[in-house]
Amino acid sequence: MRTYVVAGYLVLGLATVVTSAAVQAQQVTPDIERNVISENILDSENWSFGISAGLLSIEDFGSSSLFSAKLAYHINEDWYLGTEYSMAKAGLTSFEELSGAAPLLTDSQRNWRFYGAHLGYVVLPGQAFLSENYAFNSGLSVFIGGGNVQFAGDDVFALQLGSQYRLFITDWFAAELTVTDYIFETTILANSKTSHNLALSLGFSMYF
């Protein structure tokens, strides 16, 4: 009986050794090629400069062409600080067009200027897919800021609210579609009121 027990242990031990050897024989050491990354070629563009053109609806004066220049500092992937200078030229009011009376403003007083700064936040980062294998990085942001509007001989504070859709064509070049509301107090038509001036513009920015 003892002989059978010893023989059983020997068989079990031999089977364990054979199994372990077979497992080791099947193990393959992976040949991994590691890529060397140079920190000098990593993107670090925190600044952007852009120009845009569009339409500005100046309340009581109709729509006019709008041209803007913007400089922004991107704090991180979500937040950015921007400055803006925009210009347009107001047309005639409905009263001026219908009555044929003397113009309410001189030609120089119809020049509309805005300069200010804003804080933006990217609420919806994402990608725009052209096909299954080709996509552009994109982002939808909202911003709030303030500045000064020079119009009709006045220089008044303006609140700036808006949103922007940014589409990165490359890692340093982007197309931007922006909607903005410039809000300020005006007394052009005798009564003081809050004026909302909506703008829609399309532009391009370079990152550096």
KOLTI-837682 format. One line per 3 residues: their letters; for each residue x, y, z of N, C-alpha, C, O. Coordinates in steps of 0.2 Angstrom, whole numbers, plus 5000, padded with zeros to 4 digits. Layout:
N
A = X Y Z X Y Z X Y Z X Y Z | ... .
END
This chain:
208
MRT = 5004 4994 5000 5000 5000 5000 5004 5006 5000 5003 5011 4996 | 5010 5006 5004 5014 5012 5005 5018 5013 4998 5019 5019 4996 | 5019 5008 4995 5022 5008 4988 5018 5012 4983 5020 5016 4979 .
YVV = 5011 5010 4983 5007 5014 4979 5006 5021 4980 5006 5025 4975 | 5006 5023 4986 5006 5030 4988 5012 5034 4986 5012 5039 4983 | 5018 5031 4987 5024 5034 4985 5024 5035 4977 5026 5040 4974 .
AGY = 5022 5029 4974 5022 5030 4966 5017 5035 4964 5018 5039 4959 | 5011 5036 4968 5007 5041 4966 5010 5048 4966 5009 5052 4962 | 5013 5049 4972 5017 5056 4973 5022 5057 4967 5022 5063 4965 .
LVL = 5025 5052 4965 5030 5053 4960 5027 5055 4954 5030 5059 4950 | 5022 5051 4952 5018 5053 4946 5015 5060 4946 5016 5063 4941 | 5013 5062 4951 5010 5069 4952 5015 5074 4951 5014 5079 4948 .
GLA = 5021 5073 4955 5027 5077 4954 5029 5078 4947 5031 5083 4945 | 5030 5072 4944 5032 5072 4937 5028 5076 4932 5030 5080 4928 | 5021 5075 4933 5016 5079 4929 5017 5086 4930 5016 5090 4926 .
TVV = 5018 5088 4937 5018 5096 4938 5024 5099 4935 5024 5104 4932 | 5030 5095 4935 5036 5097 4932 5035 5098 4924 5037 5103 4921 | 5032 5093 4921 5031 5093 4914 5026 5099 4912 5028 5102 4907 .
TSA = 5021 5100 4916 5016 5105 4914 5020 5112 4915 5019 5116 4911 | 5024 5113 4920 5027 5120 4921 5032 5121 4915 5033 5127 4913 | 5035 5116 4913 5040 5116 4908 5037 5118 4901 5039 5122 4897 .
AVQ = 5031 5115 4900 5027 5117 4894 5024 5124 4894 5024 5127 4889 | 5022 5126 4900 5020 5133 4900 5025 5138 4899 5024 5143 4895 | 5031 5137 4902 5037 5141 4901 5039 5141 4894 5041 5146 4891 .
AQQ = 5038 5135 4890 5040 5135 4883 5035 5139 4879 5037 5142 4874 | 5029 5140 4881 5024 5143 4877 5024 5151 4878 5022 5155 4874 | 5028 5153 4884 5028 5160 4885 5033 5164 4880 5038 5161 4879 .
VTP = 5030 5169 4877 5034 5173 4872 5036 5180 4875 5031 5184 4877 | 5042 5182 4875 5044 5188 4877 5042 5193 4872 5045 5193 4866 | 5038 5198 4873 5036 5203 4868 5042 5208 4866 5046 5210 4870 .
DIE = 5042 5209 4859 5047 5213 4857 5044 5220 4856 5041 5221 4850 | 5045 5224 4861 5041 5231 4861 5046 5236 4858 5052 5237 4861 | 5044 5240 4853 5049 5245 4851 5046 5252 4854 5040 5254 4852 .
RNV = 5050 5255 4858 5048 5261 4862 5050 5267 4858 5055 5268 4855 | 5045 5272 4857 5046 5278 4854 5049 5283 4858 5047 5284 4864 | 5054 5286 4856 5057 5292 4860 5054 5298 4858 5054 5300 4852 .
ISE = 5051 5301 4863 5047 5308 4862 5052 5314 4864 5055 5314 4870 | 5053 5318 4860 5056 5324 4862 5052 5330 4864 5047 5331 4860 | 5053 5332 4870 5049 5338 4873 5049 5344 4868 5044 5348 4869 .
NIL = 5054 5345 4864 5055 5351 4860 5049 5351 4855 5048 5357 4852 | 5047 5345 4853 5042 5346 4847 5034 5345 4850 5030 5345 4846 | 5033 5345 4856 5027 5345 4859 5024 5352 4858 5027 5357 4859 .
DSE = 5017 5352 4856 5014 5359 4855 5013 5362 4862 5012 5360 4867 | 5014 5369 4862 5014 5373 4868 5011 5380 4866 5013 5385 4870 | 5007 5380 4861 5004 5387 4859 4998 5389 4864 4993 5386 4864 .
NWS = 5000 5394 4868 4995 5397 4873 4992 5403 4870 4987 5405 4873 | 4995 5406 4865 4992 5413 4863 4989 5412 4856 4991 5407 4852 | 4984 5416 4854 4981 5415 4848 4979 5422 4845 4977 5427 4849 .
FGI = 4980 5424 4839 4978 5430 4836 4973 5429 4830 4975 5424 4826 | 4968 5432 4830 4963 5431 4824 4960 5437 4822 4960 5442 4825 | 4957 5436 4816 4953 5442 4812 4947 5439 4810 4946 5433 4809 .
SAG = 4942 5443 4810 4935 5440 4808 4931 5446 4804 4933 5452 4805 | 4926 5444 4800 4922 5448 4797 4914 5445 4798 4913 5439 4798 | 4910 5450 4798 4903 5448 4798 4898 5453 4798 4899 5459 4795 .
LLS = 4892 5452 4802 4887 5457 4802 4885 5460 4809 4885 5455 4813 | 4884 5466 4810 4882 5469 4816 4876 5472 4815 4875 5477 4811 | 4871 5470 4819 4864 5474 4819 4864 5479 4825 4863 5478 4831 .
IED = 4865 5485 4823 4865 5491 4827 4858 5493 4828 4855 5495 4824 | 4856 5493 4835 4849 5494 4836 4847 5501 4834 4850 5506 4835 | 4841 5501 4830 4838 5507 4827 4842 5509 4820 4840 5514 4817 .
FGS = 4848 5506 4819 4852 5508 4813 4853 5503 4808 4857 5504 4803 | 4849 5497 4808 4850 5492 4804 4856 5488 4804 4860 5489 4809 | 4858 5484 4799 4864 5480 4799 4870 5483 4795 4869 5486 4790 .
SSL = 4876 5482 4798 4882 5484 4795 4887 5479 4795 4887 5474 4799 | 4892 5480 4791 4898 5475 4790 4902 5476 4797 4903 5482 4799 | 4904 5471 4799 4908 5471 4806 4915 5468 4804 4916 5463 4801 .
FSA = 4920 5471 4807 4927 5468 4806 4930 5469 4813 4930 5473 4817 | 4934 5463 4815 4937 5462 4822 4944 5459 4821 4945 5456 4817 | 4947 5461 4826 4954 5458 4828 4954 5456 4835 4952 5460 4839 .
KLA = 4957 5450 4836 4956 5447 4843 4963 5444 4845 4966 5441 4841 | 4965 5445 4851 4971 5442 4854 4969 5438 4861 4965 5441 4865 | 4971 5432 4861 4968 5428 4867 4974 5424 4870 4979 5422 4867 .
YHI = 4974 5423 4877 4978 5419 4880 4974 5413 4883 4970 5414 4887 | 4976 5407 4881 4973 5401 4883 4976 5398 4890 4982 5395 4890 | 4973 5399 4895 4975 5397 4902 4976 5390 4902 4982 5387 4905 .
NED = 4971 5386 4900 4972 5379 4900 4967 5376 4894 4965 5381 4890 | 4965 5370 4894 4961 5368 4889 4954 5370 4889 4950 5370 4885 | 4952 5373 4895 4945 5375 4896 4944 5383 4896 4939 5385 4894 .
WYL = 4949 5386 4899 4948 5393 4901 4953 5398 4896 4958 5395 4895 | 4950 5403 4894 4954 5408 4890 4952 5415 4892 4947 5417 4893 | 4957 5420 4891 4956 5427 4891 4957 5430 4885 4962 5428 4881 .
GTE = 4953 5434 4883 4953 5437 4876 4952 5445 4876 4949 5448 4880 | 4955 5448 4871 4954 5455 4870 4952 5456 4863 4953 5452 4859 | 4948 5461 4862 4945 5462 4855 4944 5470 4853 4943 5474 4857 .
YSM = 4945 5471 4847 4944 5477 4844 4940 5476 4838 4942 5473 4833 | 4934 5480 4838 4929 5479 4832 4927 5486 4830 4927 5490 4833 | 4925 5486 4823 4923 5492 4820 4917 5490 4815 4917 5485 4812 .
AKA = 4913 5495 4814 4907 5495 4810 4905 5502 4808 4908 5507 4811 | 4900 5503 4804 4898 5510 4802 4890 5509 4801 4888 5505 4797 | 4887 5513 4805 4879 5513 4806 4876 5516 4799 4879 5520 4796 .
GLT = 4871 5513 4798 4867 5516 4792 4862 5521 4794 4863 5524 4800 | 4856 5522 4791 4851 5527 4792 4846 5523 4797 4845 5517 4796 | 4843 5527 4801 4837 5524 4805 4831 5524 4800 4831 5527 4795 .
SFE = 4826 5521 4803 4820 5520 4799 4816 5527 4798 4814 5529 4793 | 4817 5531 4804 4814 5538 4804 4818 5542 4798 4815 5546 4794 | 4824 5542 4798 4828 5546 4793 4826 5543 4786 4826 5548 4781 .
ELS = 4825 5537 4785 4824 5534 4778 4817 5536 4776 4816 5538 4770 | 4812 5536 4780 4805 5538 4779 4803 5545 4778 4799 5547 4774 | 4806 5549 4783 4804 5556 4783 4808 5560 4779 4806 5566 4776 .
GAA = 4814 5558 4777 4819 5562 4773 4821 5569 4776 4824 5573 4773 | 4820 5568 4783 4823 5574 4787 4830 5574 4787 4834 5570 4785 | 4833 5579 4791 4840 5580 4791 4843 5574 4795 4840 5572 4800 .
PLL = 4849 5572 4794 4852 5566 4797 4852 5567 4805 4854 5573 4807 | 4851 5562 4809 4852 5562 4816 4859 5563 4818 4861 5566 4823 | 4864 5559 4814 4871 5559 4815 4875 5561 4809 4873 5561 4804 .
TDS = 4881 5564 4811 4885 5566 4805 4889 5559 4803 4888 5554 4806 | 4892 5560 4798 4895 5554 4795 4900 5551 4800 4901 5545 4800 | 4904 5555 4803 4909 5552 4808 4906 5549 4814 4909 5545 4817 .
QRN = 4900 5552 4816 4897 5549 4822 4894 5543 4821 4892 5539 4825 | 4893 5541 4814 4890 5534 4813 4896 5528 4813 4894 5522 4813 | 4902 5530 4814 4907 5525 4816 4906 5522 4822 4906 5525 4828 .
WRF = 4906 5515 4822 4905 5511 4828 4911 5508 4830 4914 5504 4826 | 4913 5508 4836 4920 5505 4838 4919 5502 4845 4915 5504 4849 | 4922 5496 4846 4921 5492 4852 4928 5490 4854 4932 5487 4849 .
YGA = 4931 5491 4860 4937 5488 4862 4936 5486 4870 4933 5489 4874 | 4938 5480 4871 4937 5477 4878 4940 5470 4878 4944 5468 4874 | 4938 5467 4884 4941 5460 4886 4936 5456 4888 4931 5458 4890 .
HLG = 4937 5449 4888 4932 5444 4890 4935 5438 4893 4941 5437 4891 | 4931 5434 4896 4934 5428 4899 4929 5422 4896 4923 5423 4896 | 4932 5417 4893 4929 5412 4890 4930 5405 4893 4935 5404 4896 .
YVV = 4925 5401 4892 4925 5394 4895 4923 5389 4890 4917 5390 4887 | 4926 5384 4888 4925 5379 4883 4920 5374 4887 4922 5370 4891 | 4913 5374 4885 4908 5370 4888 4907 5363 4884 4905 5358 4887 .
LPG = 4909 5363 4878 4908 5357 4874 4914 5355 4870 4914 5357 4864 | 4920 5352 4872 4925 5350 4868 4923 5344 4864 4919 5340 4867 | 4925 5343 4858 4923 5337 4854 4927 5337 4848 4933 5340 4847 .
QAF = 4924 5333 4843 4927 5332 4836 4922 5333 4831 4916 5331 4832 | 4924 5335 4825 4919 5335 4819 4922 5330 4814 4928 5331 4812 | 4918 5325 4813 4920 5320 4808 4918 5321 4801 4912 5322 4800 .
LSE = 4923 5321 4797 4922 5321 4789 4920 5315 4786 4917 5314 4782 | 4924 5310 4789 4923 5303 4787 4925 5298 4793 4926 5301 4799 | 4925 5292 4792 4926 5287 4798 4933 5288 4800 4935 5286 4806 .
NYA = 4938 5290 4796 4945 5290 4797 4948 5297 4797 4954 5298 4798 | 4943 5302 4797 4946 5309 4797 4941 5314 4801 4935 5314 4800 | 4945 5317 4806 4941 5321 4810 4945 5328 4812 4951 5327 4812 .
FNS = 4941 5333 4814 4944 5339 4816 4942 5340 4824 4937 5339 4826 | 4947 5342 4828 4946 5344 4835 4941 5351 4834 4942 5355 4830 | 4937 5351 4839 4933 5357 4839 4931 5359 4847 4932 5355 4851 .
GLS = 4928 5364 4847 4925 5366 4854 4920 5372 4854 4921 5376 4850 | 4915 5371 4858 4910 5376 4859 4911 5380 4865 4911 5377 4871 | 4912 5386 4865 4913 5390 4871 4908 5396 4872 4905 5398 4867 .
VFI = 4908 5398 4878 4904 5404 4880 4908 5409 4883 4913 5407 4886 | 4907 5416 4883 4911 5421 4886 4907 5427 4888 4902 5428 4886 | 4910 5430 4893 4907 5436 4895 4913 5441 4897 4918 5439 4899 .
GGG = 4911 5447 4895 4916 5453 4896 4914 5460 4896 4907 5460 4896 | 4918 5464 4895 4916 5471 4895 4921 5476 4891 4927 5474 4891 | 4919 5481 4890 4923 5486 4886 4919 5493 4885 4915 5494 4888 .
NVQ = 4922 5496 4880 4919 5503 4879 4916 5503 4871 4920 5500 4867 | 4911 5506 4870 4908 5507 4864 4908 5515 4862 4906 5519 4866 | 4911 5516 4856 4911 5523 4854 4907 5524 4848 4908 5521 4843 .
FAG = 4901 5528 4849 4896 5528 4844 4892 5534 4845 4890 5536 4851 | 4890 5538 4840 4886 5544 4840 4889 5549 4845 4885 5553 4848 | 4895 5550 4845 4898 5555 4849 4899 5553 4857 4902 5557 4861 .
DDV = 4897 5547 4858 4897 5545 4865 4903 5539 4866 4904 5536 4861 | 4905 5538 4872 4910 5533 4874 4907 5530 4880 4908 5533 4886 | 4904 5524 4880 4900 5521 4885 4903 5514 4886 4905 5511 4882 .
FAL = 4901 5512 4893 4903 5505 4894 4898 5500 4891 4892 5502 4891 | 4901 5494 4889 4896 5489 4886 4898 5483 4889 4904 5481 4890 | 4893 5479 4890 4893 5472 4892 4893 5468 4886 4889 5469 4881 .
QLG = 4898 5463 4886 4898 5458 4880 4897 5451 4882 4900 5448 4887 | 4892 5448 4879 4890 5441 4880 4890 5437 4873 4889 5440 4868 | 4892 5431 4873 4893 5428 4867 4895 5420 4867 4896 5418 4873 .
SQY = 4895 5417 4862 4897 5410 4861 4901 5409 4855 4900 5413 4850 | 4905 5404 4855 4910 5403 4849 4911 5396 4848 4912 5392 4852 | 4910 5394 4841 4912 5387 4839 4919 5387 4835 4919 5391 4830 .
RLF = 4923 5384 4838 4930 5384 4835 4932 5377 4832 4931 5372 4835 | 4934 5377 4826 4936 5371 4822 4943 5371 4821 4945 5376 4817 | 4947 5367 4823 4954 5367 4822 4956 5363 4816 4955 5357 4815 .
ITD = 4958 5367 4811 4960 5364 4804 4967 5361 4805 4968 5355 4802 | 4972 5364 4809 4978 5361 4811 4979 5362 4818 4974 5365 4821 | 4984 5360 4821 4985 5361 4828 4987 5369 4830 4987 5371 4835 .
WFA = 4988 5373 4824 4990 5380 4825 4985 5385 4821 4986 5391 4822 | 4980 5382 4818 4976 5386 4814 4969 5384 4815 4967 5378 4814 | 4964 5389 4816 4957 5387 4818 4952 5392 4814 4954 5398 4813 .
AEL = 4947 5389 4812 4941 5393 4810 4936 5394 4816 4935 5390 4820 | 4933 5400 4816 4929 5402 4822 4923 5405 4820 4923 5410 4816 | 4917 5403 4822 4911 5406 4821 4908 5409 4828 4907 5405 4832 .
TVT = 4907 5415 4828 4906 5419 4834 4899 5423 4834 4898 5426 4829 | 4895 5422 4839 4889 5426 4840 4890 5430 4846 4892 5428 4852 | 4889 5437 4846 4890 5441 4851 4884 5446 4852 4881 5448 4847 .
DYI = 4883 5448 4858 4878 5453 4860 4882 5459 4864 4884 5458 4869 | 4882 5465 4861 4885 5471 4864 4879 5475 4867 4875 5477 4864 | 4879 5475 4874 4874 5478 4877 4876 5485 4881 4881 5485 4884 .
FET = 4873 5490 4879 4875 5497 4882 4869 5502 4882 4864 5500 4879 | 4870 5507 4886 4865 5512 4887 4866 5517 4881 4871 5519 4880 | 4860 5519 4878 4861 5524 4873 4855 5530 4874 4850 5528 4876 .
TIL = 4857 5536 4872 4852 5541 4872 4851 5545 4865 4849 5550 4865 | 4853 5541 4860 4853 5544 4853 4846 5546 4851 4845 5552 4848 | 4841 5543 4853 4834 5545 4851 4830 5548 4857 4824 5547 4858 .
ANS = 4834 5552 4860 4831 5556 4866 4830 5552 4872 4833 5554 4877 | 4827 5547 4872 4825 5543 4878 4831 5538 4879 4834 5535 4875 | 4833 5537 4886 4838 5533 4887 4836 5526 4887 4830 5524 4890 .
KTS = 4839 5521 4884 4837 5514 4884 4843 5509 4884 4848 5512 4882 | 4842 5503 4885 4847 5498 4884 4847 5495 4877 4842 5493 4875 | 4852 5496 4874 4853 5494 4867 4856 5487 4866 4862 5486 4869 .
HNL = 4853 5483 4863 4856 5476 4861 4859 5476 4854 4855 5477 4849 | 4865 5475 4853 4868 5475 4846 4871 5468 4845 4876 5466 4847 | 4867 5464 4841 4869 5457 4839 4874 5457 4833 4873 5460 4829 .
ALS = 4879 5452 4834 4884 5452 4829 4885 5444 4827 4885 5440 4832 | 4886 5443 4821 4888 5436 4819 4894 5437 4814 4894 5440 4809 | 4899 5433 4816 4905 5434 4812 4909 5427 4811 4908 5422 4815 .
LGF = 4913 5427 4806 4917 5421 4804 4924 5423 4803 4925 5428 4800 | 4929 5420 4807 4935 5422 4806 4940 5416 4807 4938 5410 4807 | 4947 5418 4807 4952 5413 4808 4957 5415 4813 4959 5421 4813 .
SMY = 4960 5410 4816 4965 5412 4822 4971 5408 4821 4971 5402 4818 | 4977 5411 4822 4983 5407 4822 4986 5407 4829 4985 5411 4833 | 4988 5401 4831 4991 5399 4838 4998 5399 4838 5002 5397 4834 .
F = 5001 5403 4843 5008 5403 4844 5011 5403 4851 5017 5403 4852 .
END
